Amino acid sequence: MRFLSTIITYLSILAISTVAPAFVSSVGSSNSGVIGKRPRRVRSSASSPRYWQNSSDTQIFCHNESQAPIFTEGDKDLGGPGVVIYNFDPYDHGGVNGAMYFVYESNHDFIPYKYLIIPPWSSVFLSVCPTFRGRIVRGSPSNLDGRKHLLGTWAEVNWHANETWSAWGDISILQGNDGAATIQSLDGLFKFRGFMLDILSYAPANAWAQKATGSWCLDKIIGEDANNATMEWEKQFIDPWNVYLRDDIDPVINSNNGRFQVTFYEGIF
């Protein structure tokens, strides 16, 4: 992978970007004085490693799995909750003039809520309903086959958790790692988590797993058949306070205005 060239090009775009990009803050900047106390979280039965809720909380879905996924080239920004998604992968994946990204609600793992195609070095705004909780992931047309596609890096987001009227987000590699990603709050406080390092290129052979597309990425490190070789490799490079690498540390941030920026770097689709 051409991680160095990706970062150089990114810096050139940074000069003209109208949205403060993810590394205006250093990776893992805690901003402990402005994040505030997080609400208590309990484990969910969802396949997502975590989402934030009360034990009495009932999930209100944005989309029914009996409905077809919503394709968007970018939603109109009407001021509601949402995510600015940057595609900092310079390559065309699958002949779509860019890369495909899929949005899944927690507990709805078979049918995406929305999906997008974003050209290289471009960004779009993704709107979600006010009760959304789920993940944004890299993907391909195979994500539309009605099966689970869990393997890969997850950008997890959740709105109005615990009735705090705030949004929460993180980057997780518990269910696999198909490339770097970062998440940043857009509430003016620029809280930031994630990683930008390419750790796939030289990973050992026993750390890999195969996607439905036939491509290979780093394996999952949680649950049944968790790959210990993958964990041993990733923990040399990834700080668990920046990325979900361990199940007992919560590297999450909140956004007081319900908006995040998620950046995906060069990855495996």
Secondary structure, DSSP 8 states (H G I E B T S, - for coil): --HHHHHHHHHHHHTT-SS--GGGS-TT---HHHH---------SSSSS-----TT-----SS-TTS--EEES-----SSSEEEEEEE--S--SSSSSEEEEEEETT--SS-SEEEEE-TTEEEEEE--TT-EEEEEEE-GGGGSSS----S-EEEEEESGGG-S-EEEEEE-TT-BSEEEEEEE-SSS--EEEE----STT--GGGEEE-TTS-EEE---SSTT--HHHHHHHTTT--TTTSB-STT----EEETTSEEEEEEEEE--
